[in-house]
Amino acid sequence: MMMRPMTAARSNLVVPGNHHNNICRSSSSKMGDHETPSFEKPRHVAKKVLARLQQEGVGASVRRSIGSGALRNLDPFLMLDEFSVSAPAGFPDHPHRGFETVTYMLQGASTHQDFAGHKGTIRAGDLQWMTAGRGIIHSEMPADGGENKGLQLWINLSSKDKMMAPRYQELQSKDISRVQKDGVDVRIIAGESFGVRSPVYTQTPTMYLDFALQPGAQVHQRIPEDWNAFVYILEGEGVFGDPNASPATSHHTLVLSPGDGLSVWNRSAKPLRFVLIGGQPLNEPIVQHGPFVMTTQAEIQKAFDDYHFCKNGFENAKHWRSQQQQQ
């Protein structure tokens, strides 16, 4: 996705499941890691940021929280967008270097094409985990005629990994492990929940869980204590961290305090859906200019030079245009 320039502990229960569709259903009384909170250091909401609507790409709309003026970054996370795009709008040819992009489709479909010959379409519930490494030029355009929605997360790479070879991991919705229990439905995109672990390899250690809670449901999820973590609410309202806290509503990012787990309650009459994302901080300098994220200004200048002169990872850029750009 384009961007304007700017200066676990294991669950106690391994749930048997239907391996055909990766859905696990449990009759055990335990929920998440525990039925009731038993964290030594429960996490609470340290900061709440509303993701405000803005224009991005070519005619697309995004709600950006991480990466905005209100929350510049949350190590190792650089950006979180909830995007909405309808053809002919989209995110035409643009480069990346130095980080990973994670695209999770919520509605419709998106077609991706890059200068290395990779092309594919992800649909609602599908995931693409792209490690840009030393360099990618690609396009991300709507594949369906209606409104296409999703989340895109940018995850920083450590200085030692920024110039690694690009790679992709793509999962269809049916291949994402899922647990349903006592009004809780969790899709395990990365990391672990209810004793079920995702097959996705994360270069920067990351957890990414998509929770849906029915009215009256609650969940208590462990998070590695030294990781930064946040919640993004997609739908409904819920109580996070402190049982006496006021409910938080959709389109808010909730930055969590340090701790070993998070409790969530849905006390409303409607379903609650949110993603819980955590990652191991890199504790390195972040120097970012648009689609390039490095550790020094000199490395940023080199990235621009490499892109301009089609070298050091951008060799294929010299004669490549996506199919959309050629039309």
C-alpha positions in Angstrom: 0.0 0.0 0.0 1.2 3.5 -0.8 2.0 6.0 1.8 2.6 9.7 1.7 6.2 10.7 2.7 6.8 11.6 6.3 9.8 12.6 8.3 3.9 -16.6 24.2 3.1 -18.8 26.7 1.3 -21.9 25.3 -2.4 -22.4 26.1 -3.3 -25.1 28.5 -5.8 -26.8 26.1 -5.0 -28.3 22.7 -8.4 -28.4 21.1 -9.2 -31.3 18.7 -10.7 -30.1 15.5 -12.0 -30.7 12.0 -8.8 -30.7 9.9 -10.7 -30.3 6.7 -11.6 -26.7 7.4 -9.3 -26.0 10.3 -12.2 -25.2 12.6 -11.9 -26.5 16.2 -14.8 -26.7 18.6 -14.3 -27.4 22.2 -16.7 -28.4 25.0 -14.1 -27.7 27.7 -15.0 -25.1 30.3 -11.7 -23.3 29.7 -11.7 -20.2 27.5 -8.6 -18.9 25.7 -5.7 -19.6 28.1 -8.1 -19.6 31.1 -11.8 -19.4 31.8 -11.2 -16.5 34.3 -8.4 -14.1 34.4 -5.3 -15.4 36.2 -2.6 -13.2 34.7 0.2 -12.1 37.0 0.2 -8.7 35.2 -3.0 -8.1 33.3 -2.8 -5.6 30.5 -5.1 -2.6 30.3 -5.7 0.1 27.8 -2.9 2.7 28.0 -3.9 4.8 25.0 -7.0 5.0 22.7 -6.6 6.3 19.1 -9.5 6.9 16.7 -8.6 5.8 13.1 -9.8 8.8 11.1 -10.8 8.6 7.5 -8.2 9.9 4.9 -7.5 9.5 1.2 -4.6 7.3 0.1 -3.3 5.7 -3.0 -5.4 6.7 -6.0 -9.0 7.3 -4.9 -8.9 4.9 -2.0 -10.0 5.6 1.6 -8.2 4.4 4.7 -8.7 4.7 8.4 -5.1 5.0 9.8 -4.2 4.7 13.5 -0.6 3.5 13.8 1.4 5.7 11.4 -0.8 8.8 12.1 0.2 11.9 14.0 -1.6 10.5 17.0 0.5 7.3 17.0 3.5 7.5 14.8 4.6 3.9 15.5 4.4 1.1 18.0 7.6 -0.9 17.8 7.8 -3.1 15.7 4.6 -1.9 14.0 4.8 1.0 11.6 1.3 1.4 10.2 -2.2 0.0 10.5 -4.8 0.9 7.8 -8.4 -0.2 7.5 -8.8 0.3 3.8 -11.8 0.6 1.5 -11.4 0.8 -2.3 -13.7 0.4 -5.3 -12.5 0.2 -8.9 -11.0 2.1 -10.7 -9.4 3.3 -7.5 -6.6 1.4 -5.8 -2.9 1.3 -5.1 -1.0 1.2 -8.4 2.7 0.4 -8.9 4.8 1.5 -5.8 8.0 0.3 -4.1 8.8 -1.0 -0.6 12.0 -1.7 1.3 12.9 -2.7 4.8 9.7 -4.1 6.3 6.8 -6.5 5.9 3.2 -5.8 4.8 0.4 -8.0 6.0 -2.9 -7.7 4.1 -6.0 -9.3 5.5 -9.2 -9.1 3.4 -12.5 -8.5 5.1 -14.8 -8.0 2.1 -14.4 -8.3 -1.6 -11.0 -9.1 -3.2 -7.6 -7.6 -4.1 -5.2 -8.5 -6.9 -1.5 -8.2 -6.3 1.2 -8.2 -9.0 4.9 -7.5 -8.6 8.0 -7.0 -10.7 9.3 -10.5 -9.9 6.4 -12.2 -11.7 4.3 -13.0 -8.6 0.6 -12.4 -9.1 -2.5 -13.5 -7.1 -5.9 -12.6 -5.7 -6.8 -12.7 -2.1 -10.5 -12.7 -1.1 -12.5 -12.1 2.1 -10.8 -14.0 4.9 -7.6 -14.6 2.9 -4.2 -13.3 4.0 -1.0 -12.2 2.3 2.2 -11.8 4.4 4.8 -10.1 2.2 8.4 -9.6 3.3 9.6 -6.7 1.1 13.2 -7.1 2.3 15.7 -5.3 0.0 13.0 -4.3 -2.5 9.6 -5.0 -4.1 7.6 -2.9 -6.6 4.0 -4.0 -6.8 0.4 -3.0 -7.3 -2.6 -3.7 -5.2 -5.9 -3.2 -7.0 -9.5 -4.2 -6.3 -10.6 -7.5 -8.0 -14.3 -7.2 -7.4 -16.8 -4.6 -8.7 -18.1 -3.5 -5.4 -16.5 -2.2 -2.2 -13.3 -4.0 -1.2 -12.2 -3.8 2.5 -9.4 -5.1 4.5 -6.6 -4.4 7.0 -3.0 -3.7 6.1 -0.3 -3.8 8.8 3.3 -2.8 8.3 5.8 -4.6 10.5 9.4 -3.4 10.8 12.4 -5.7 10.1 15.5 -5.6 12.2 18.6 -4.0 10.6 20.1 -7.4 9.9 17.0 -8.4 7.9 16.2 -5.3 6.0 18.1 -6.4 2.9 17.0 -10.0 2.9 15.4 -11.5 -0.2 11.7 -10.7 -0.7 9.2 -13.6 0.0 5.5 -14.2 0.4 3.2 -16.3 2.5 -0.4 -16.5 1.4 -3.2 -18.3 3.2 -6.7 -18.8 2.0 -9.5 -18.4 4.5 -10.1 -22.1 4.7 -6.4 -22.7 5.7 -6.4 -20.3 8.6 -6.8 -22.2 11.9 -10.0 -21.3 13.8 -11.4 -22.1 17.2 -15.1 -21.7 18.2 -16.1 -22.0 21.9 -18.6 -20.5 24.3 -19.5 -17.6 22.1 -15.9 -16.9 21.1 -14.7 -17.4 17.5 -11.0 -16.8 16.9 -9.0 -17.0 13.6 -5.3 -17.6 14.4 -3.5 -15.7 11.7 -0.1 -15.7 13.5 0.9 -16.9 16.9 -1.2 -19.0 19.2 -4.6 -19.1 20.9 -6.5 -22.0 22.6 -3.5 -24.2 22.1 -3.7 -23.9 18.3 -0.7 -22.3 16.5 -0.6 -20.7 13.1 1.7 -22.1 10.4 2.7 -18.5 9.4 6.4 -17.7 10.0 7.0 -14.2 11.2 10.5 -12.8 10.6 9.8 -10.3 13.4 8.0 -12.3 16.1 4.3 -11.4 15.9 0.9 -12.6 17.0 -2.2 -11.7 15.0 -5.6 -12.9 16.2 -9.1 -12.1 14.8 -11.7 -12.5 17.5 -15.5 -12.4 17.3 -17.4 -12.4 20.6 -21.1 -13.0 20.8 -23.1 -10.9 23.4 -22.2 -12.0 26.9 -19.0 -13.8 25.8 -15.6 -13.1 27.3 -12.0 -14.2 26.5 -8.7 -14.1 28.3 -5.7 -14.3 26.0 -2.0 -14.6 26.9 0.5 -12.2 25.4 4.3 -12.4 25.8 5.1 -10.0 28.5 7.9 -8.2 26.8 5.9 -7.6 23.6 4.1 -4.4 22.5 0.4 -5.1 21.7 -2.7 -3.4 20.6 -6.3 -4.0 19.7 -8.2 -2.7 16.6 -12.0 -2.9 16.9 -13.7 -3.7 13.6 -17.3 -4.0 14.8 -19.4 -3.5 17.9 -18.1 -2.4 21.3 -16.3 -4.2 24.2 -14.7 -3.8 27.6 -10.9 -4.3 27.4 -8.4 -5.0 30.2 -10.3 -3.5 33.2 -13.8 -4.9 33.9 -14.8 -1.5 35.2 -13.6 0.4 32.1 -16.0 2.1 29.7 -16.7 0.2 26.4 -14.5 1.0 23.4 -16.1 1.2 20.0 -15.3 0.4 16.3 -12.5 2.1 14.5 -10.4 2.6 17.6 -6.9 1.3 18.2 -6.2 0.4 21.9 -2.6 0.4 22.8 -2.1 -2.0 25.7 0.0 -1.6 28.8 2.8 -4.1 29.5 1.6 -7.4 30.9 1.1 -11.1 30.3 -2.4 -11.2 29.1 -5.6 -9.4 28.1 -9.2 -9.9 29.2 -12.1 -8.8 27.0 -15.9 -8.8 27.7 -18.8 -8.2 25.3 -21.5 -6.8 27.5 -23.5 -5.4 24.6 -26.5 -6.8 22.7 -24.5 -7.0 19.4 -21.5 -9.0 18.3 -18.0 -7.7 18.9 -15.2 -8.2 16.4 -11.6 -7.1 16.9 -8.0 -8.0 16.0 -5.4 -8.5 18.8 -1.9 -7.9 17.5 1.4 -8.1 19.4 5.1 -8.1 18.4 8.5 -8.2 19.9 10.0 -4.7 19.8 13.2 -4.3 17.9 14.5 -1.3 19.9 16.3 0.1 16.8 16.2 3.5 15.2 13.3 4.0 12.7 14.0 6.3 9.8 11.1 6.3 7.3 10.3 8.1 4.1 7.1 6.9 2.5 7.6 3.3 1.4 11.2 2.9 2.6 12.0 2.1 6.3 15.6 1.9 7.4 17.7 2.8 10.4 19.7 5.8 9.1 19.1 8.7 6.8 22.0 7.5 4.6 20.2 4.2 4.1 17.0 6.0 3.1 19.0 8.0 0.5 20.6 4.8 -0.8 17.1 3.2 -1.1 16.0 6.1 -3.2 19.1 5.9 -5.3 18.7 2.1 -5.8 15.1 2.6 -6.8 15.9 5.4 -9.2 18.8 3.6 -10.8 17.2 0.1 -10.7 19.9 -1.6 -8.7 20.5 -3.6 -5.4 17.1 -5.3 -5.4 15.3 -3.0 -7.9 16.9 -4.4 -11.1 13.5 -5.6 -12.5 12.0 -2.1 -12.2 13.6 -0.8 -15.3 11.2 -2.4 -17.8 8.3 -3.5 -15.5 4.8 -2.1 -15.3 1.8 -3.9 -13.8 -1.0 -4.9 -16.2 -3.2 -2.1 -14.7 -0.5 0.5 -15.5 -0.1 -0.8 -19.1 -3.8 -0.3 -19.8 
